[in-house]
Amino acid sequence: MADKSSLENKLEELSKEYSKTKYNKATNKHLGILRKKISEIKKSIVESGRGQKGKGFFVKKTGDATVALMGFPSTGKSSIINVLTSAKSKTARYEFTTTTVIPGIMFYNEARIQIFDMPGIIENAHLGAGGGRSVIAAMRVADLIIFVIDIDKTVHLQMLLDELKALNVLINKPKPKIFINESSNAIGLLVESNRSKLSEREIQMVISEFGTYNARIRIDENITIEELIGFVSSKNHYMRGIVALNKIDLNSDYEKVAGTLSSKYNIEVLPISATQNINIDKLKTAIYRNLNIMTIYLKPKDEDIAKPLILKAQSTVGEAAAKLHTEILDNLKCAYISGPSAKFNRQRVGTEHVLKEGDTITFIKNR
């Protein structure tokens, strides 16, 4: 990282350029790039000023998938992890009870799902307040974020989303369909396909700003200049998220509140009460579903007991074999499938057959 002095000089240069650039339709995109760069440098200055002070968080992944609980202090994260897992996270009625990462394992449909109770987030976490940058950095390893929201403080959801966005973590946003293939055969930046409303010149300007000068470019959807910058800079991180609307035992209008949040933010909202054990099973089901995983069962040819295997949803027979061992895939003749994806019991299929939740599979090796 550059030192604070050089960062401040760069910030001054960009700020002068921004102030001298008159706003009009032709300069709008360039101003957008300048704003993005100024924002990144401001965050870097804050980070360099803090030096190495503050506590970081190390998160070791285990199990079949990982979930992080994110919320402001005293929203009930510790109570939730305690009812979902065997973890014993300390709970109390005062803020900042959890000061480190508390892990636990939730068992669902044979899957071992790791859940982290993270320290509480406060406003300006993206600038380092309350150790927030370290907390959010640790959350990036998760496959799913659960926003734990106090039903009487729903404004916190917008604040949490803003804190994540400030650190380039985007929730429930698909990664844009942008393809940049650097090639020595490409002379300059060749835009082969563009389904966005950005001009070819704007696309080339953004990509060259980040050090790529010879590439073939394809954009397969309508994107904004900010989305292109986030993709090219490799800053953006895309994550799944749901909301656990906690403490509904204290507010009888919880269904209306949940519906409003879900509609406004286009996110799944689970009304629960961790202390009263209300809708916890529904929360478990939602976690499993949003992790986009499935459980199938392996039944060896000469055995009666089927063993579970956790895969990504829509996995094929070949991908299931490869997860066990590449030798199984290399020596695979066919497989017999029973269950939801089969047309009939013990259907014979090849490696491209797409599996479904609850399938039972028997691999047949080449002799």
C-alpha positions in Angstrom: 0.0 0.0 0.0 1.3 3.5 -0.8 2.2 5.8 2.1 -0.3 8.3 3.4 1.5 11.3 1.9 1.5 9.9 -1.7 -2.1 9.0 -1.3 -3.0 12.5 -0.2 -1.2 14.0 -3.1 -3.0 11.7 -5.5 -6.3 12.6 -3.9 -5.5 16.3 -4.4 -4.7 15.7 -8.1 -7.9 13.8 -8.7 -10.0 16.3 -6.7 -8.6 19.2 -8.8 -9.3 17.3 -12.0 -12.9 16.6 -10.8 -13.6 20.2 -9.9 -12.2 21.5 -13.2 -14.3 19.1 -15.3 -17.6 20.7 -16.3 -20.6 18.4 -16.1 -22.3 17.5 -19.3 -23.5 14.4 -21.2 -20.0 13.9 -22.7 -18.1 14.1 -19.4 -20.6 12.2 -17.2 -18.9 8.9 -17.5 -15.4 10.3 -16.9 -16.7 12.0 -13.8 -18.1 8.7 -12.6 -14.6 7.1 -12.9 -13.1 10.0 -11.0 -15.6 9.7 -8.2 -14.9 6.0 -7.9 -11.1 6.6 -7.8 -11.5 9.4 -5.2 -13.6 7.1 -3.0 -11.1 4.3 -3.1 -8.2 6.6 -2.2 -10.1 8.1 0.7 -10.6 4.6 2.1 -6.9 3.8 1.6 -5.9 7.0 3.4 -8.1 6.0 6.4 -6.6 2.5 6.4 -2.9 3.7 6.1 -3.5 6.2 8.9 -4.6 3.4 11.2 -1.3 1.5 10.4 -1.4 -2.0 11.9 -3.5 -1.2 14.9 -6.8 -3.0 15.6 -7.7 -6.6 15.8 -8.2 -8.7 12.7 -10.3 -11.8 12.5 -9.2 -15.2 11.1 -12.0 -17.4 9.8 -11.2 -21.0 8.9 -13.8 -22.7 6.7 -15.0 -26.2 7.4 -18.1 -28.3 6.6 -20.1 -28.2 3.4 -20.9 -24.5 3.4 -20.3 -21.3 5.5 -22.8 -18.7 6.7 -22.0 -15.4 8.5 -24.4 -13.6 10.8 -24.2 -9.9 10.3 -25.9 -7.2 12.3 -25.7 -4.2 14.6 -25.0 -4.9 18.3 -27.8 -6.4 20.4 -29.9 -7.7 17.5 -29.7 -11.3 18.7 -27.0 -12.9 16.6 -25.6 -14.8 19.6 -29.1 -16.2 20.4 -29.6 -17.2 16.8 -26.3 -19.2 16.5 -27.1 -20.9 19.8 -30.4 -22.2 18.6 -29.1 -23.1 15.1 -26.0 -24.9 16.3 -24.3 -26.3 19.4 -22.2 -23.1 19.8 -22.3 -21.4 23.1 -22.0 -17.7 22.1 -22.4 -15.4 25.1 -25.7 -13.4 25.2 -26.6 -10.4 27.2 -28.8 -7.3 27.1 -25.9 -4.9 26.6 -24.1 -4.1 23.4 -20.8 -5.7 22.0 -21.2 -9.0 23.8 -19.4 -10.8 20.9 -15.9 -9.5 20.5 -14.5 -12.3 18.3 -15.8 -14.8 15.8 -17.9 -17.6 17.3 -18.2 -20.7 15.0 -20.9 -23.4 15.2 -22.1 -26.2 13.0 -25.8 -26.6 11.9 -26.8 -30.0 10.6 -29.5 -30.0 7.9 -30.4 -32.7 5.3 -27.1 -34.4 6.1 -25.1 -31.3 5.4 -22.7 -29.7 7.9 -23.2 -26.0 7.6 -20.7 -23.8 9.4 -22.2 -20.6 10.9 -20.2 -17.7 12.3 -21.5 -15.2 14.9 -19.5 -12.1 13.9 -18.9 -9.0 16.1 -21.5 -6.3 15.8 -21.2 -3.8 13.0 -21.6 -0.1 13.7 -22.1 2.9 11.4 -19.0 3.8 9.3 -17.7 0.3 9.7 -16.3 0.6 6.1 -13.9 3.3 7.4 -12.7 1.1 10.2 -15.1 2.1 13.0 -15.4 -0.6 15.6 -13.0 -2.8 13.7 -15.7 -3.0 10.9 -13.3 -3.4 8.0 -11.8 -6.5 9.6 -15.2 -8.0 10.3 -16.5 -7.4 6.8 -13.2 -8.8 5.3 -13.7 -12.0 7.3 -17.3 -12.3 6.1 -16.2 -12.4 2.5 -15.2 -16.1 2.9 -18.9 -17.0 3.6 -21.2 -18.5 1.1 -24.2 -16.7 2.6 -24.8 -13.7 4.8 -27.7 -13.6 7.2 -28.6 -10.0 8.1 -29.9 -10.1 11.7 -32.3 -7.2 12.0 -34.2 -6.1 15.2 -37.8 -5.7 14.1 -38.0 -2.3 15.7 -34.8 -1.1 14.0 -35.4 -2.1 10.3 -33.4 1.0 9.1 -30.3 -1.1 10.0 -30.8 -3.2 6.9 -30.1 -0.3 4.6 -27.2 0.8 6.7 -25.6 -2.7 6.6 -26.1 -2.9 2.8 -24.4 0.5 2.5 -21.5 -0.5 4.7 -20.9 -3.6 2.5 -21.3 -1.7 -0.8 -18.7 0.8 0.4 -16.3 -2.1 0.6 -17.5 -3.4 -2.8 -19.5 -6.3 -1.4 -22.7 -6.6 -3.4 -25.7 -8.6 -2.1 -27.9 -10.7 -4.4 -26.4 -9.1 -7.4 -25.3 -11.5 -10.2 -21.8 -11.0 -11.5 -22.2 -9.1 -14.7 -21.7 -11.0 -18.0 -18.5 -9.2 -19.0 -15.7 -11.1 -20.8 -12.3 -9.5 -21.3 -9.7 -11.8 -23.0 -6.3 -10.2 -23.1 -4.5 -11.3 -26.2 -1.3 -10.4 -28.0 -3.2 -11.0 -31.2 -5.6 -8.2 -30.3 -4.4 -4.8 -31.4 -5.9 -2.3 -29.0 -9.2 -2.9 -27.2 -11.7 -4.6 -29.6 -15.3 -4.5 -28.5 -16.7 -7.6 -30.3 -20.1 -7.5 -28.7 -21.9 -4.9 -26.6 -25.4 -5.2 -25.2 -25.0 -2.3 -22.8 -25.9 1.4 -23.4 -22.3 2.3 -22.9 -20.5 3.5 -26.0 -17.5 1.6 -27.3 -15.3 4.6 -26.4 -16.5 4.6 -22.8 -15.8 0.9 -22.4 -12.3 1.3 -23.9 -11.7 4.3 -21.6 -12.6 2.4 -18.4 -10.6 -0.8 -19.3 -7.5 1.2 -20.3 -7.7 3.1 -17.1 -7.0 -0.1 -15.2 -4.0 -1.2 -17.3 -5.4 -3.4 -20.1 -4.6 -2.2 -23.6 -4.9 -5.2 -25.9 -8.0 -7.4 -25.5 -11.1 -8.7 -27.0 -14.2 -7.5 -25.1 -17.7 -8.9 -24.9 -20.5 -7.5 -22.8 -23.6 -9.6 -22.8 -26.0 -7.5 -20.7 -26.9 -3.9 -20.0 -24.5 -2.6 -17.3 -23.7 0.8 -15.7 -20.3 2.5 -15.8 -20.0 1.7 -12.0 -20.5 -2.0 -12.7 -17.9 -2.0 -15.4 -15.4 -0.3 -13.1 -16.1 -2.7 -10.3 -15.6 -5.7 -12.6 -12.4 -4.4 -14.3 -10.8 -3.3 -11.0 -11.6 -6.8 -9.5 -12.9 -4.9 -6.5 -16.5 -6.2 -6.5 -17.4 -9.3 -4.5 -20.8 -10.9 -5.0 -22.6 -12.6 -2.2 -26.0 -14.2 -1.4 -28.0 -12.7 1.5 -31.2 -13.2 3.5 -32.7 -11.4 6.5 -33.5 -12.9 9.9 -36.1 -10.4 11.3 -35.6 -11.1 14.9 -37.6 -10.4 18.1 -41.0 -10.7 16.4 -42.5 -11.8 19.8 -42.2 -8.1 20.7 -44.1 -6.7 17.7 -47.5 -8.1 16.5 -47.1 -6.4 13.0 -44.1 -8.5 12.1 -45.7 -10.0 8.9 -46.3 -6.5 7.5 -42.8 -5.4 8.5 -41.3 -8.5 6.8 -43.3 -8.0 3.7 -42.2 -4.3 3.4 -38.6 -5.2 3.8 -38.8 -8.1 1.3 -40.5 -5.9 -1.3 -38.2 -2.9 -0.8 -34.9 -4.7 -1.0 -35.9 -7.8 -3.1 -34.5 -10.1 -0.4 -35.9 -13.1 1.4 -37.0 -12.1 5.0 -37.6 -14.7 7.7 -39.6 -13.4 10.7 -38.2 -15.2 13.8 -37.7 -15.0 17.6 -34.5 -16.7 18.7 -35.4 -16.5 22.4 -38.9 -17.9 21.9 -37.8 -20.4 19.2 -40.3 -19.1 16.7 -39.8 -20.1 13.0 -36.3 -21.4 13.6 -37.0 -24.5 11.4 -38.1 -22.1 8.6 -34.8 -20.2 9.0 -32.8 -23.5 8.7 -34.7 -24.4 5.5 -34.1 -21.0 4.0 -30.3 -21.2 4.8 -30.0 -24.6 3.1 -32.0 -23.4 0.0 -30.1 -20.2 -0.4 -26.7 -21.9 -0.2 -27.7 -23.6 -3.4 -26.6 -27.0 -2.3 -28.2 -30.4 -2.4 -27.9 -33.8 -0.7 -27.7 -37.0 -2.7 -26.9 -40.6 -1.5 -24.2 -42.9 -2.7 -25.1 -46.6 -2.7 -22.2 -48.9 -3.6 -23.1 -51.8 -5.8 -22.7 -54.5 -3.1 -23.8 -52.5 0.0 -27.2 -51.9 1.5 -26.4 -48.6 3.2 -26.4 -45.3 1.2 -24.1 -42.5 2.3 -24.8 -38.8 1.9 -22.8 -36.5 -0.4 -23.3 -32.7 -0.5 -23.0 -31.1 -3.9 -23.9 -27.8 -5.6 -27.4 -27.8 -6.9 -27.7 -28.9 -10.5 -24.5 -31.0 -10.3 -24.1 -33.8 -12.8 -23.2 -37.5 -12.3 -19.7 -36.6 -13.6 -19.3 -33.8 -11.0 -20.4 -36.1 -8.2 -17.9 -38.7 -9.3 -15.1 -36.1 -9.5 -15.8 -34.8 -6.0 -15.2 -38.2 -4.6 -12.0 -38.8 -6.7 -10.9 -38.1 -10.2 -10.1 -41.8 -10.6 -13.8 -42.7 -10.1 -14.7 -40.3 -12.9 -11.9 -41.6 -15.2 -13.0 -45.2 -14.7 -16.8 -44.5 -14.8 -18.8 -46.6 -17.2 -22.3 -45.4 -16.1 -24.4 -44.9 -13.1 -27.8 -46.1 -11.8 -30.1 -43.4 -10.4 -33.2 -43.7 -8.3 -35.1 -40.7 -7.0 -36.5 -37.3 -8.3 -34.2 -37.0 -11.3 -34.8 -40.5 -12.6 -37.6 -41.5 -15.0 -37.9 -44.9 -13.3 -36.1 -46.8 -10.5 -32.4 -47.5 -11.2 -32.3 -45.6 -14.5 -29.0 -46.0 -16.3 -27.4 -42.7 -17.0 -24.2 -41.1 -18.2 -21.9 -38.4 -16.7 -24.0 -35.5 -18.1 -27.2 -36.5 -16.2 -28.3 -33.7 -13.9 -29.0 -34.8 -10.3 -31.7 -33.6 -7.9 -32.1 -33.4 -4.2 -32.6 -36.8 -2.6 -31.3 -38.9 -5.6 -29.6 -42.2 -4.8 -26.7 -43.1 -7.1 -24.6 -46.2 -7.8 -21.4 -45.8 -9.8 -20.5 -48.6 -12.2 -16.8 -48.8 -13.2 -15.2 -50.0 -16.4 -13.8 -53.4 -16.1 
